[in-house]
Amino acid sequence: MAHNAVSPTQNIHPQPPFVLALDVGTSSTRALLFDATGASVPGVASQHTYKLTTSNQGEVSVDADQLLAVVAQTIDETLQAAGPLAQQIAAVATDTFWHSLLGVDASGRPITPVITWEDTRPYHAALELRQQLDERAIHDRVGARFHASYWPAKLRWLATQQPETFKQAAQWLSFGEYLHRKLLGRSVCSLSMASATAMLTTRTCTWDDELMQVLGVRAEQLPPLGDLHDSIQGLISEYAGRWPALHNVPWFPAIGDGASACIGSGCDSLENWSLTIGTSSAMRVVVADRHVVPPEGLWLYLIDGRRAVLGGAMSEGGNLLAWLADTLKLPALKDAEPLASALPPDGHGLTVLPFISGERSLGWHAEARMTVSGLSQHTAPADLLRAGMEALAYRIQAIYEQLRAALHLEDHVPNIIASGGALLHSSLLQSIVADTLGAAIYPSDNQEASARGAALLALEALGQISDVARLSPSLENSVQPETQRGAIYRSAAARQLALYHLLLPD
């Protein structure tokens, strides 16, 4: 799918050298071309969706080679659209969804599908680990709690539920490393991807010894680590012939899409915080000290050896709104939004816990499921849609307040820079979030923040950009909070919190 509209973050007179950015998201994958200034090249892009395998048992996975084929197709189409510009591509940058786990055998063939962050089957394994180990001490070391989305619970679950598969695994990888191994014959696991497994000791940037011992995993079964500048060159013959322009250029290690979204939207300081609502939701702050210890509700992942991301994430975002629209037989979201906009704030009287895929931040209840309280014969589909949007905002507010406390910035109101399709495409959701937080929302002008962030970090590694933090974000007009609506929303958020504690006690 070509992108033809030109924005300030696109350059109609692109400056070489170029970076090809691969953005592997939870529901679709993209390839885009960026120039030496970090601006995207208009019309040189491709995007394709793919289907996840889901089940009532909580599975959310995808076949590794199926996803590889979709990524390769986007590369084909983007190189074709680039034409002669492809000869001036200086590097390939990649970002992928965080937390995925894939087992491969001694020959590199997958023995499991790619188990995504959204898969809740390892829930009981996470509980077992909480009972067996000192979770607070491990959280301080690796920056994350035990949860179904992370590797420790996934590995424990595989060892108990699929023991033969577990024994057969020669290595455990994320999809980013698998992609590079299939294309380049080898891979480097970036500190960004490694830290989001919840198995990396962030202070030493080494795999955690206690977790490896408890989980029955040897160090050689985990991927070799490297920093962002540790690139690989030389495609295997199949792809060297298919993409000659990419054969002898550096391919930088894959990084997490959350880290790249921060960089791509201009959130690289304590002044600018990133709020992303795409399929899922997250609020993140880039910190210069990777030795920061996050509070229990939040996590700390690395961007590279000198920068980290402190934040919280929810498994719900656009997926919740799409599910509501589909289940309630509403029109497409863009057409259904005016129905919800016509309603007064919290006028429906509903209290919603929006956990259709289990809770991550702040309570990490993977077993949690969506709850709606207050239904009556007068409740209409538009009421439920608006209540879902408001429920998301209340959970984001809880993350926001814990972030402010963790950074000792309770009296500081940062610039909230918004990215992610669900948020950027909904003026109502932007307004609800701004009112609830009591902070202005600045929509990023770049709707491909993750891909751009990966490209900017590659340009920094190439020496084309001295420091990504010196780049000013490109923003649209701000959405200012309104005091009266904010008071209504915060009262409703307190009602949601009461229901939360009633149903999900610590």
NUBAZA-221967 format. One record per residue (C-alpha): residue in three letters; x, y, z. Coordinates in steps of 0.001 Angstrom, whole numbers, plus 500000, padded with zeros to 6 digits. Layout:
! residues N
   resn        x        y        z
    ALA        X        Y        Z
...
This chain:
! residues 506
   resn        x        y        z
    MET   500000   500000   500000
    ALA   501707   503201   498903
    HIS   501706   506332   501047
    ASN   501266   509340   498809
    ALA   500427   512244   501110
    VAL   503376   514514   501897
    SER   503853   515706   505493
    PRO   506613   517769   507112
    THR   508341   514508   508012
    GLN   508456   513571   504338
    ASN   510921   515062   501905
    ILE   509945   515710   498303
    HIS   513636   516357   497585
    PRO   515199   513433   499461
    GLN   518859   513561   500370
    PRO   520987   510427   500114
    PRO   522154   508191   501642
    PHE   518927   506361   502393
    VAL   517882   503898   505073
    LEU   515354   501152   504438
    ALA   513305   500713   507627
    LEU   511394   497507   508350
    ASP   508612   497877   510920
    VAL   507129   494537   512007
    GLY   504031   495305   514044
    THR   501522   493087   515799
    SER   498997   493085   512962
    SER   500899   494395   509948
    THR   504405   494898   508648
    ARG   505780   497867   506715
    ALA   508849   498870   504783
    LEU   509665   502556   504204
    LEU   512554   504559   502822
    PHE   514062   507441   504821
    ASP   516630   509966   503663
    ALA   519759   511284   505398
    THR   517739   513828   507405
    GLY   515341   511215   508774
    ALA   512473   512261   506499
    SER   510486   509583   504711
    VAL   510528   509476   500937
    PRO   506957   509983   499623
    GLY   505460   507037   497780
    VAL   508282   504645   498650
    ALA   506613   502306   501122
    SER   504697   499064   501416
    GLN   502397   497670   504079
    HIS   500702   494299   504452
    THR   498582   492812   507197
    TYR   498895   489264   508443
    LYS   496711   486978   510527
    LEU   497526   485799   514011
    THR   496538   482377   515317
    THR   494286   482795   518349
    SER   492342   480451   520623
    ASN   490044   480516   523625
    GLN   492958   479131   525641
    GLY   494807   482419   525144
    GLU   497087   481605   522241
    VAL   498222   484545   520098
    SER   500952   483432   517734
    VAL   502092   483533   514131
    ASP   504036   481143   511924
    ALA   507608   482461   511674
    ASP   508081   481710   507998
    GLN   504663   483110   507109
    LEU   505643   486392   508751
    LEU   509062   486277   507084
    ALA   507343   486016   503691
    VAL   505181   489069   504429
    VAL   508250   491105   505436
    ALA   510060   490010   502271
    GLN   507084   491089   500162
    THR   507168   494576   501658
    ILE   510884   494790   500873
    ASP   510235   493711   497270
    GLU   507580   496358   496771
    THR   509490   499166   498473
    LEU   512632   498537   496447
    GLN   510544   498522   493281
    ALA   508928   501824   494287
    ALA   512356   503286   495095
    GLY   513650   502695   491572
    PRO   517138   504193   491135
    LEU   517110   505521   494718
    ALA   517593   501917   495882
    GLN   521217   502078   494753
    GLN   521856   504742   497387
    ILE   520513   502755   500341
    ALA   523261   502781   502967
    ALA   521685   500575   505640
    VAL   518658   498556   506717
    ALA   517036   499244   510090
    THR   514478   496988   511764
    ASP   512026   497303   514606
    THR   509708   494525   515717
    PHE   507137   493899   518424
    TRP   508760   493299   521801
    HIS   508634   490100   523921
    SER   508108   487490   521168
    LEU   509609   484012   521674
    LEU   510513   481446   519029
    GLY   512339   478152   519472
    VAL   514599   476805   516713
    ASP   516374   473462   516375
    ALA   520061   472875   515668
    SER   519545   473536   511957
    GLY   517729   476837   512629
    ARG   514266   475537   511763
    PRO   511359   476765   513898
    ILE   509982   474221   516353
    THR   507411   476647   517755
    PRO   505417   479482   516233
    VAL   506324   483033   517199
    ILE   504598   483354   520583
    THR   503635   487017   520900
    TRP   503339   489333   523885
    GLU   499560   488957   523770
    ASP   499584   485181   524419
    THR   498186   484552   527925
    ARG   498641   480763   528098
    PRO   501736   481098   530352
    TYR   499676   482817   533057
    HIS   499965   479988   535581
    ALA   503679   479664   534859
    ALA   504116   483316   535858
    LEU   502298   482621   539140
    GLU   504577   479642   539806
    LEU   507651   481804   539300
    ARG   506253   484457   541653
    GLN   505872   481804   544342
    GLN   509276   480258   543713
    LEU   511459   483350   543385
    ASP   511904   486804   544892
    GLU   510012   488752   542234
    ARG   510952   492157   543611
    ALA   514677   491366   543471
    ILE   514390   490036   539931
    HIS   512299   493027   538867
    ASP   515059   495293   540177
    ARG   517638   493360   538120
    VAL   515817   492814   534838
    GLY   513327   495699   534887
    ALA   510152   493635   534548
    ARG   507834   491451   536607
    PHE   506802   487871   535980
    HIS   504006   487928   533424
    ALA   502718   485770   530608
    SER   504064   488210   528018
    TYR   507721   487734   529014
    TRP   510200   484939   528331
    PRO   510514   483427   531855
    ALA   506820   482514   531986
    LYS   506787   481404   528340
    LEU   509823   479158   528864
    ARG   508399   477640   532066
    TRP   505088   477037   530283
    LEU   506787   475331   527326
    ALA   508914   473199   529637
    THR   505850   471897   531468
    GLN   503262   471807   528668
    GLN   505466   470895   525690
    PRO   508519   469213   527266
    GLU   509706   467465   524090
    THR   509652   470740   522172
    PHE   511475   472450   525014
    LYS   514223   469811   525003
    GLN   514561   470037   521225
    ALA   515275   473767   521196
    ALA   518846   474633   520298
    GLN   518180   478338   520712
    TRP   515481   480754   521784
    LEU   515038   483890   519679
    SER   512738   486813   519088
    PHE   511358   487301   515605
    GLY   513896   490051   514863
    GLU   516816   487646   515251
    TYR   515043   484932   513257
    LEU   514386   487382   510414
    HIS   518062   488320   510189
    ARG   519216   484708   510395
    LYS   516989   483754   507481
    LEU   518116   486731   505391
    LEU   521752   487118   506502
    GLY   522669   483751   507942
    ARG   523387   485169   511408
    SER   522018   487715   513866
    VAL   522780   489992   516791
    CYS   520282   490388   519629
    SER   520197   494083   520487
    LEU   520117   495205   524108
    SER   516705   496646   523268
    MET   515242   493262   522335
    ALA   517116   491401   525078
    SER   515974   493700   527876
    ALA   512334   493255   526859
    THR   512581   489479   527339
    ALA   512794   490128   531129
    MET   515868   487891   531248
    LEU   518613   490507   530875
    THR   520334   492036   533887
    THR   520208   495657   532757
    ARG   523113   496875   534874
    THR   525595   494391   533410
    CYS   523883   493767   530044
    THR   524230   490003   530499
    TRP   521674   487207   530638
    ASP   520471   486678   534205
    ASP   522173   483665   535824
    GLU   519452   482873   538347
    LEU   516700   482874   535740
    MET   518693   480676   533381
    GLN   519304   478164   536173
    VAL   515698   478102   537378
    LEU   514293   477829   533848
    GLY   516736   475158   532709
    VAL   518152   477295   529909
    ARG   521857   477368   529056
    ALA   523626   480588   528045
    GLU   524386   479179   524575
    GLN   520641   478724   524013
    LEU   520136   482476   524225
    PRO   521107   484737   521315
    PRO   524456   486566   521248
    LEU   524130   490163   522438
    GLY   525245   493377   520779
    ASP   524594   497097   520698
    LEU   522883   499089   517962
    HIS   526067   499699   515973
    ASP   526861   495959   515745
    SER   525599   495522   512203
    ILE   525782   492528   509871
    GLN   526461   492589   506130
    GLY   526034   490025   503392
    LEU   522698   488504   502443
    ILE   522530   484769   501806
    SER   522564   483915   498112
    GLU   518781   483635   497711
    TYR   518208   487164   498927
    ALA   521420   488640   497512
    GLY   520068   487873   494066
    ARG   516615   489110   494958
    TRP   517800   492389   496573
    PRO   521267   493239   495194
    ALA   521010   496812   496497
    LEU   520864   495459   500063
    HIS   523582   492805   499806
    ASN   526624   494743   500984
    VAL   525031   497333   503272
    PRO   524897   497057   507073
    TRP   521767   495560   508582
    PHE   521470   496924   512107
    PRO   520100   494718   514905
    ALA   516339   494747   515375
    ILE   515090   496955   518197
    GLY   511774   497034   520037
    ASP   508991   498964   518375
    GLY   508272   500842   521604
    ALA   511828   502162   521816
    SER   511851   503174   518167
    ALA   508429   504858   518497
    CYS   509853   507076   521251
    ILE   512772   508127   519085
    GLY   510686   508494   515936
    SER   508132   510774   517559
    GLY   510738   513004   519240
    CYS   510344   511661   522768
    ASP   513948   511532   523858
    SER   513971   513618   527044
    LEU   512062   514154   530283
    GLU   510203   517017   528592
    ASN   508571   514910   525871
    TRP   506773   511713   526864
    SER   505499   509183   524365
    LEU   501910   507945   524356
    THR   501202   505286   521765
    ILE   497786   503751   521172
    GLY   497931   501351   518270
    THR   496791   497757   518653
    SER   497903   498067   522284
    SER   498824   501097   524391
    ALA   501922   502365   526169
    MET   503301   505463   527838
    ARG   507083   505786   527870
    VAL   509828   508167   528977
    VAL   513409   507989   527702
    VAL   515932   508186   530541
    ALA   519665   508627   530170
    ASP   520484   506367   533128
    ARG   519876   502693   532384
    HIS   520445   501956   536104
    VAL   517050   503424   537037
    VAL   515017   500935   539099
    PRO   511363   501038   538023
    PRO   508489   500743   540512
    GLU   506685   497403   540422
    GLY   503887   498579   538137
    LEU   506286   499781   535435
    TRP   509135   498341   533393
    LEU   512528   499473   532173
    TYR   513820   498378   528755
    LEU   517006   499495   527080
    ILE   517281   501373   523815
    ASP   521028   500829   523666
    GLY   524016   500837   525992
    ARG   523407   504403   527146
    ARG   519654   505012   526929
    ALA   516630   503290   528416
    VAL   512852   503528   528305
    LEU   510822   503663   531520
    GLY   507135   503047   531058
    GLY   504004   500999   531304
    ALA   502033   499119   528683
    MET   498509   497823   528247
    SER   497439   494921   526065
    GLU   494423   496978   524961
    GLY   494150   499913   522614
    GLY   492779   499935   519105
    ASN   492098   496208   519432
    LEU   489510   496946   522138
    LEU   487776   499634   520082
    ALA   487742   497448   516955
    TRP   486335   494544   518984
    LEU   483586   496752   520418
    ALA   482641   498106   517001
    ASP   482566   494626   515495
    THR   480750   492926   518380
    LEU   478167   495686   518702
    LYS   477604   495758   514912
    LEU   478579   499409   514759
    PRO   479787   501044   511558
    ALA   483517   501321   510938
    LEU   485202   503208   513772
    LYS   485574   506435   511796
    ASP   481826   506372   511150
    ALA   480877   505219   514649
    GLU   482943   507875   516423
    PRO   480399   510716   515859
    LEU   477802   508594   517681
    ALA   480078   508354   520719
    SER   481138   512004   520441
    ALA   477535   513135   520764
    LEU   477325   511627   524252
    PRO   478287   513546   527425
    PRO   481405   512525   529388
    ASP   480633   509458   531521
    GLY   476953   509984   530705
    HIS   476462   506247   530172
    GLY   477074   505398   533843
    LEU   479159   502362   532884
    THR   482329   501213   534611
    VAL   484640   499208   532373
    LEU   487777   497195   533029
    PRO   489054   496955   529444
    PHE   491207   493824   529791
    ILE   490180   491772   526753
    SER   493754   490430   526536
    GLY   494706   490397   530212
    GLU   496291   493168   532243
    ARG   499913   494249   532061
    SER   500712   497592   533745
    LEU   500071   498323   536496
    GLY   498849   495163   538254
    TRP   500117   492470   535821
    HIS   497029   490264   536123
    ALA   497351   488212   532943
    GLU   494170   486354   533902
    ALA   492082   489549   533955
    ARG   489253   489823   531476
    MET   486992   492640   530369
    THR   484275   493618   532817
    VAL   481369   496011   532215
    SER   479329   497174   535205
    GLY   476200   499307   535086
    LEU   474436   497934   532013
    SER   470735   498721   531734
    GLN   467981   498492   529150
    HIS   468897   502030   528105
    THR   472518   501182   527279
    ALA   473200   501648   523562
    PRO   476161   500463   521456
    ALA   477518   504023   521274
    ASP   477505   504147   525086
    LEU   479708   501066   525205
    LEU   482097   502433   522593
    ARG   482525   505692   524462
    ALA   482858   503845   527764
    GLY   485620   501736   526196
    MET   487520   504833   525103
    GLU   487171   506389   528537
    ALA   488263   503157   530218
    LEU   491479   503155   528190
    ALA   492156   506748   529228
    TYR   491700   505909   532915
    ARG   494241   503086   532758
    ILE   496656   505387   530902
    GLN   496189   507958   533660
    ALA   497196   505353   536263
    ILE   500432   504679   534352
    TYR   501022   508415   533917
    GLU   500749   509118   537636
    GLN   503083   506272   538558
    LEU   505633   507499   536013
    ARG   505509   511003   537457
    ALA   506030   509607   540957
    ALA   508892   507335   539864
    LEU   510722   510279   538294
    HIS   509834   512651   541153
    LEU   507978   514872   538704
    GLU   504575   515025   540419
    ASP   504390   518768   539834
    HIS   505704   518595   536289
    VAL   503368   518396   533274
    PRO   505315   517020   530311
    ASN   504494   517317   526642
    ILE   502526   514184   525747
    ILE   503418   513312   522154
    ALA   500854   510992   520637
    SER   501464   508267   518084
    GLY   499735   505085   516972
    GLY   496905   504758   514514
    ALA   494090   504308   517038
    LEU   494989   507569   518775
    LEU   495985   509655   515771
    HIS   492829   508734   513886
    SER   490433   509559   516723
    SER   489929   513165   517789
    LEU   487501   511940   520469
    LEU   490049   509610   522034
    GLN   492670   512380   521985
    SER   490259   514720   523775
    ILE   489299   512120   526398
    VAL   492944   511321   527162
    ALA   493963   515003   527367
    ASP   491059   515794   529702
    THR   491728   512769   531912
    LEU   495461   513458   532246
    GLY   495026   517211   532573
    ALA   497815   517550   530034
    ALA   497965   518711   526430
    ILE   498267   516024   523754
    TYR   500538   516784   520804
    PRO   499769   514437   517908
    SER   502938   513441   516105
    ASP   502922   514450   512475
    ASN   504729   511212   511694
    GLN   502299   508337   511544
    GLU   505172   505894   511119
    ALA   506998   506763   514328
    SER   508386   503255   514910
    ALA   509880   502945   511426
    ARG   511269   506471   511586
    GLY   512827   505826   514982
    ALA   514627   502751   513686
    ALA   515859   504759   510691
    LEU   517061   507654   512889
    LEU   519044   505311   515141
    ALA   520613   503753   512044
    LEU   521535   507207   510724
    GLU   523065   507996   514115
    ALA   525119   504790   513956
    LEU   526228   505697   510409
    GLY   527333   509143   511600
    GLN   524794   510942   509405
    ILE   523045   512327   512512
    SER   525185   513274   515497
    ASP   522479   512720   518134
    VAL   518813   511922   517595
    ALA   517979   513925   520739
    ARG   518878   517124   518877
    LEU   516077   516649   516349
    SER   512902   518619   516997
    PRO   509653   516653   516840
    SER   507209   517447   514061
    LEU   503830   517939   515690
    GLU   500277   518824   514772
    ASN   498151   521308   516712
    SER   497813   520360   520365
    VAL   494647   519056   522012
    GLN   494245   521057   525220
    PRO   492577   519620   528327
    GLU   489272   521019   529553
    THR   488972   521324   533324
    GLN   485288   520487   533790
    ARG   485380   517347   531649
    GLY   488620   516335   533347
    ALA   486959   516420   536758
    ILE   484171   514156   535472
    TYR   486639   511696   533994
    ARG   488832   511552   537074
    SER   485779   510840   539227
    ALA   484885   508004   536860
    ALA   488494   506788   536992
    ALA   488179   506492   540765
    ARG   485036   504385   540247
    GLN   486960   502170   537834
    LEU   489775   501802   540376
    ALA   487290   500686   543059
    LEU   485942   497986   540741
    TYR   489488   497002   539848
    HIS   490459   496442   543483
    LEU   487216   494556   544130
    LEU   487788   492065   541281
    LEU   491587   491997   541079
    PRO   493015   492202   544592
    ASP   496784   492145   544997
